[in-house]
Amino acid sequence: MRAELYYVIFAFFSALMAGLTALLALSREARAGRRSLVFCLLASGWWAFFEGLLFLNGGLDTKVLLTRIQYFGIVAAPPFIFYYIIDYLGYLKARRRRTGLILAVVPALTLILIFTNGAHHLMWQEMRLVETGGLQALDVVHGPFFWAYTIYNYLLLVTGGVLVLRAFLRTRAIFRWQFAVILLALLLPLAGNVLYLFDVVTEKPFDFTPISFSAATLLIAAGFFYFKLQDLLPIAKERIFTNIPDGIMVLDDRDRIIYVNRGLSLPLENPGRYFGKPAASLFSEFPRLDRVLGAGSGEAGITVGDARGEKEFDVRISELRDRRGELMGKLLLFRDITERMRLEGELRRIATTDELTGLLNRREFLERAEREFSRSLRYDDAITMLLLDVDRFKHINDDFGHAAGDEALRRLARAGEECVRATDIFGRLGGDEFAVLLLETDIADAVRLAERLRSTLDDLVIDTDYGPVSFTVSIGVASRDDETTLDELMSRADRSLYRAKRAGRDRVDAT
């Protein structure tokens, strides 16, 4: 079979494949750039189809008419492929219509000059038939505007290539193959056009441009569907992820890290070095991350500590599945909740702490004491209650001022914290009345602690504007015996406190 027939068959085959791929693209779900890709496929298919027709029988007038019709595809293919690239890279944003109109100016002008060429010969200076392999082909001597139009198309393709190359160099290594597909697709029509215009391979009038354009769009379409250029992380999506303050991590179906954004730069000083590694490599950095991944989806809290302090993250994990429901990977969202946890802790502190002394307030003390008293009943553990208040506290306020009274209460709280254990419960019930619940402590040990606290407070002296102030406390002690409620134990301790007051104050009374 002659080379000319091979050329015709390949042109028709390219047109058929471009058309079928365009139909396939229309049947898929909407993705960024799908419409421009469809139009680019149709334009290149149109171009290749009429290229094949031009080599079939027909006179000069027929071939000129076919060429003019063919140009509807020729002028449309380069702008559409350029439009697709800038759409894919995220440069269009809200300027879609304006950009489309600007790109349509030169193609529209070219079509006008083509159909009026007889009046000015700016596109074609001469058109004649030549014999090649038993087929008649159209040989054209191009005019000045054709070369200007060709330079314009070269600029579109080269500009698109530069943008893709920049994205290739700036993006993560694991994603560069996506842009390599587009770069290769842009080189094909440039190479085909050079072969045609400058007769690099042969002097026969074979235009490899439409075939190479069809091959380029088919290559992009293959990336669109098979390589899933739009499904992974093109540069537009990466920019969005990069600017999100929350940490984002994407794993593939084998839990390998394929993306980490800047939001994780605090706990991970160099996130890029984890690319391609299993998520298990982060378990030392993120405790409990293994449990989150094991669950498949949901959320969990993770604490991360480093030299700059401790951070709290709320980690939410979602499975990424394709249209068939097959697992493609996982998306992990790390939300820094350190400040929220700090505020929540502050609110809890305000709700449970006495503002003046920093001890537990009445409500929180009673709630904790109730739980511990119930536990002591269940396990028959010893538990002892201390009730204490400042002797003649009203006279301190009256004689030395309320500031002195407040300072006395604060000094009492600090001295009590030094005497009791961290496991004991110490709180201010109100006014100058305090309570201590001693866990797993019998009456004898409780009395010794109470005496130590009382004597410590006896030695305290507070300097005021009205002179030094000292104060004493009375303490009532009661250890659980037959009591079945906390109120009963506190009532017995209160009776002991009353006896200490009545016996002269500054003493400990135990029952």
Salt bridges, closest charged atoms under 4 A:
GLU4 OE2 - LYS204 NZ 3.31
GLU29 OE2 - ARG31 NH2 3.01
GLU29 OE1 - ARG323 NH1 3.00
ASP87 OD1 - ARG96 NH2 3.04
GLU126 OE2 - ARG128 NH1 3.50
ASP139 OD2 - ARG128 NH2 2.84
ASP231 OD2 - ARG31 NH2 3.70
GLU238 OE2 - ARG172 NE 3.54
ASP246 OD2 - ARG335 NH2 3.23
ASP252 OD2 - ARG256 NE 2.57
ASP255 OD1 - LYS330 NZ 3.43
GLU299 OE1 - ARG316 NE 3.86
ASP306 OD2 - ARG308 NH2 3.41
ASP314 OD2 - ARG316 NE 3.16
GLU319 OE1 - ARG321 NH2 2.73
ASP322 OD2 - ARG324 NH2 3.59
GLU326 OE2 - ARG324 NE 3.75
ASP336 OD2 - LYS311 NZ 3.46
GLU339 OE2 - ARG342 NH2 2.61
GLU344 OE2 - ARG340 NE 3.52
GLU346 OE2 - ARG349 NH2 2.79
ASP354 OD2 - ARG428 NH1 3.23
GLU364 OE2 - ARG368 NE 2.86
GLU367 OE2 - ARG363 NE 3.48
GLU372 OE1 - ARG375 NE 2.99
ASP380 OD1 - ARG480 NH2 3.38
ASP381 OD2 - ARG375 NH1 3.18
ASP389 OD1 - LYS501 NZ 2.54
ASP391 OD1 - LYS501 NZ 2.77
ASP398 OD2 - LYS394 NZ 2.78
GLU407 OE1 - ARG410 NH2 3.11
GLU407 OE2 - ARG411 NE 3.14
GLU417 OE1 - ARG414 NE 3.00
ASP424 OD1 - ARG421 NH2 2.77
ASP445 OD1 - ARG448 NH2 2.07
GLU451 OE1 - ARG454 NE 3.05
ASP458 OD2 - ARG454 NH1 2.88
GLU483 OE2 - ARG492 NE 2.37
ASP506 OD1 - ARG454 NH1 3.00
ASP509 OD1 - ARG499 NH2 3.04
